[in-house]
Amino acid sequence: MNKNYLESRAYSKPECEMIQAEAEQFICTSVSPHPGSQQEEWDPDEEVDGGEYEFE
């Protein structure tokens, strides 16, 4: 009869390291194009990249 034996490992204590970081305030938006826009050949299912804007 075979018995399974578990091998014990040395105890490792939990550790936590605090890292200081600056707080940032971001404004994230999702832009949906208006179907009545003046742009020709506009596809309502097309993804639009609104770019990046920086506010102070």
C-alpha positions as CSV (number, residue, x, y, z in Angstrom):
1,M,0.0,0.0,0.0
2,N,1.5,3.4,-1.1
3,K,1.0,6.4,1.2
4,N,1.4,9.9,-0.1
5,Y,3.6,12.1,2.1
6,L,3.6,15.9,1.9
7,E,6.9,17.6,2.2
8,S,6.8,20.5,4.7
9,R,8.3,23.8,3.6
10,A,9.8,26.5,5.8
11,Y,7.4,29.2,6.9
12,S,7.6,32.5,4.9
13,K,6.1,35.4,6.8
14,P,3.9,37.8,4.8
15,E,5.6,41.1,3.8
16,C,4.2,44.4,2.5
17,E,6.1,47.2,0.9
18,M,4.6,50.7,0.7
19,I,5.4,52.8,-2.4
20,Q,4.6,56.5,-2.4
21,A,3.0,57.8,-5.5
22,E,1.5,61.1,-6.6
23,A,-2.3,61.3,-6.8
24,E,-3.5,62.1,-10.3
25,Q,-7.0,63.2,-11.3
26,F,-8.1,61.9,-14.7
27,I,-11.3,62.8,-16.6
28,C,-12.2,59.9,-18.9
29,T,-15.1,60.3,-21.4
30,S,-16.6,58.3,-24.1
31,V,-17.6,60.3,-27.2
32,S,-20.4,59.2,-29.4
33,P,-20.7,60.9,-32.8
34,H,-24.1,62.6,-33.5
35,P,-25.9,60.9,-36.4
36,G,-26.9,64.3,-37.8
37,S,-23.3,65.5,-38.1
38,Q,-22.2,67.3,-41.3
39,Q,-19.3,64.9,-42.0
40,E,-19.8,63.1,-45.3
41,E,-19.5,59.3,-45.6
42,W,-20.0,58.8,-41.9
43,D,-20.4,55.3,-40.5
44,P,-22.4,55.2,-37.3
45,D,-20.7,51.9,-36.2
46,E,-17.2,53.3,-36.8
47,E,-15.0,53.9,-33.7
48,V,-13.8,57.5,-33.3
49,D,-10.6,58.4,-31.5
50,G,-11.3,61.8,-29.8
51,G,-7.6,62.4,-29.1
52,E,-6.1,63.5,-25.9
53,Y,-6.7,66.8,-24.1
54,E,-5.0,68.2,-21.1
55,F,-6.9,70.3,-18.5
56,E,-5.2,72.5,-15.9
